[in-house]
Amino acid sequence: MKQVNWMLLLLFVFLSIASGCIKKEDDLIGPVCQGCTIIKGQLTSGDGTIPIANAKITSNWIKTFYLQGGTIRKKAATTTDSKGYYELKFQIRDDEKGEGYFKTEILPPSVEYLSCSNIGHSFAFFDLKKDTTIVVNYFIPKRAFVELRLTNQSQIKASDYFASSFTSKMGIDGKQGCAPVITWSGGLPSNPVLEVAAEQPVIVTTHKTKDGVKTTTYDTLNLSEGQKAVYNAEF
C-alpha cells in the first residue's frame, strides 16, 4: 500500500480551508457619489518633481482574522494621469465604521521603478470619515543595482555577525524609506545583487560583530537610473 505523507496532506487541507475563508468583494461606485470619502494626491520620482503617469492605485477595506479568514473589499481603483495625480472615491459602509482598516496600494507603471515592500498606506477605520478629503503624496524612485562582494567571507565565524542595509527615501512624502538588507555568513552567495534607489543618496549602514566586538560604519552611494555598481566590503 502506498504510504501517505500525513503532514503534507494536513498542510494542503489547512491551506485550502484558510484560502477559502477570505471573501473578496467589490464595492466600486459610479462617478456620482454623495458623502464620499476621497483620497487624492500625486506620485513623483526623480528629484521629487517628475510625475509618474499610468500607475495603478487601489483602495481596499480589509477585515481579516489570523487563521479565521475575513473579508477584502475593493473600494476604489484609478490610474494616475499625465501629471501623476490620482483620486480615489468611495463610500464607507456601516460595517466598515467600527472595524478593519483601509489600505491603499500602488503598482508602478513599469519595472524601472524601485519595488519595495508596502508601497502604499493603511488607514485605521477611525482615520477615515464620510464626506472627507485626505491628500497623500507618494515618492517612488527609479531603481539601480548594487552587487555586494565580501572580500574575506570565509573568516566569518558562527558567533560573528555582518549585515549591510541600503536606505533611501520612498513612500509618503519620501519619508517612509526603503532599506534592503543582506546578512552575510560563510554559506551565502559571494555576489548577491540588491535593488536600490537611483538619483538620490543611498545610505549604506554596516553592522559587524567580530570576536565579540560590535562596530557600525556608514557610507553613501549615488547611482544613476539602471546603473549596476559593485560595492566591496570587508569583514
N, C-alpha and C positions, 0 to 999 in steps of 0.2 A: 504494500500500500504506500502511495506517495505521502511523504511527510509534509505537514503544513507548518509554515512559519507563523505561529500564532501572534507574535509581536507585530509582524508586518501586516497581518490581517486586521488586528485591532487598530493599528495606526490608520489603515485605509478607511475602516469604518468610522473612526473618530473624525478624520478629516472630511469625510463625506457628510457626516451629520453637521459638523461645525460650519462648513461652507453653505449648506442648505438652510441654515438658520439666519443668514444675513439677507434681509429683504432689500431689494433695490427698487426705488420708486422715482418717478419723475413728477415734479410739481412746477413745470415751466409755465410762465404766464405770458399773455399777449402784450402788445405794445401799450394798451391802456391798463393802468393799474391805480387803484385807489388805496392810499395809505401804505405805499410801498416803502420797503427798506432799500436803500441804494448804497452800493459800494462802488466808488469810482476812483480813477487816478491815472497815472501814466507809467509806462515801462520804458526805461532808458538803459543805455550801455555806454561804452567808451569812457569819456570823461564825465558822464552823467547828463550830457545834453543830447546824445544821439538816440532818437526814438527807436523802439523795437516794434515794428509793424507785424501783423498777422500772427501774433502769439495767441494761443487759445487759453481762455480763463474760465474756470467753472467754480461754482459755489455749491457746496453740499451741506445738508443738515445731517449730522451723524449721531446716532444713539446706539452704542454697542456695549455689550457686557462680556467680560472675559469668560470664554468657554460657553457663553449662553446665546450668542448671536446678537441680533439687533436690526437696526434699520439705517440705510444710507439713502437719503432723499435728495435728488438733484434739484436745486432751487433755481439756478440761473446759469447761462452759458453765453459767452460772447467771444469776439476776436478783436484785438487791438487795431485801431485804424492806422493810417499812414503816418500819423504823428505820435503813435504809441499810446493813445488814450483808450480807455475802456470804461464801461459802465455795466454793472450788474444790478438788475431789479428783481426783487422777489417779495412775496408776502409771507409774513411769519404766521404760521398756523397755531391754533390753540394748543395742540400737543407739543409744539416746539418752544413754548414760552417758559417752561419750568424745568427742562432737562435737555441733555445732549449739548452739542456745540455746532457752530457753523465753520466750515473750512473752505478757504479759497485756495485753489491750486492753479499753477501756471505751467503751461507747456510751451517752451520757446519755439520759434518757427523753424529752427534748424539745429543741427548738432554743433554748429560753430560756437554756440553759447555754452558757458560753463554749466554743467549739470551738477547740482549739489542737492543733498537731501533736504526735504522740507522747503521747496521753493513755493512760497505762499504764506498763508497766515490763518490762524484759528481764532475764532471769537467764541467766548462762552455765551450761553443763551441770554444771560442778563446784560451782555455788552451791546446787543442789538435791539432796537425798538422799532415799532411801526412808524412810518412817516418820518424817517431819519436818514440823513445822508452822511456817510463816512468817506473821507478821502484817504486812500492808501496808495502811495507811490512805491514802485519796485525798481531796484537796480540789479541788472544781470550782466556781468562782464562777458566778453568773448573769452575763449579758452586758449591756453598754451599747455605745454607739456614739460615735465621735468623727469629726467632719468637719474635715479639715485645710484651712486656707486660707493660702496663702503670698502675702503682700501684694506682693512685688516679685520674682516668679519670673523675669521677663524679664531680670533683672540677673545671673543665674547664667551664668557663662562655662563653656566646655568644660573648663578646668583647675580649676574650682571643685568643691566637694562640699558637700552639705547633706542630712542624714538625721536623722529623729526616730524613736525607739523608745518604746513604751509598755509598761512592765514591771509585772507584777503576780504575786502568788503563786498557785501552782497545783500540782497533781500530788501526789506522795507527801509527806504531812505538810505540804503547802503550800510545799515547798522547791525544787521543780523550776522553777517560773516559766513565764510566757508573755510574749513580747515581740514583738508585731507591729511591723514596721519599714516606713517609707516613705522612699524615696530620691528627692530632687527633682532635676529638670533642666528645661531650657527646654521639653521636649516632653511632660512628664507632664500628666495631667488636673489642672485647677485645684482641684477639690474632691473628693478621694478620701475615702472613709468607711472607717474601721477598726473592727473589733470588739475591744472591750477589756473588762476585768473591771468588774463593778459592786459596790457596797457595800464597797469597800476602796480604799486609796490606790493610784493608778496613777502610777508614776514616769516622767516624760517626760524622756528624755535626747536632746539635740540636738548633733550633731557638725557643725561647719562649717569648711570651708577656703575662705577668701576672699582672693584676691590673695596666695596663699602663706601666709597666717596661719591657724593652726588654733586653734579655740576649742571648748569644750564647756560647755553650760549644762544646768541641771536645773530641773524644775518638777514639781508634784504636782496630780493631778486626783482628785476624789471624785465619782463618778456613781452615781445610783440605778438600780435594775433597769429596763432598757428605755429609759433616757434617751438622747437624742441631743444631744450638745453640739458647739459649734463651737470649734475651737482655732486661734487666729490666730498665725502665725509670720512672722518677717521675716528675710530672708537678710542 
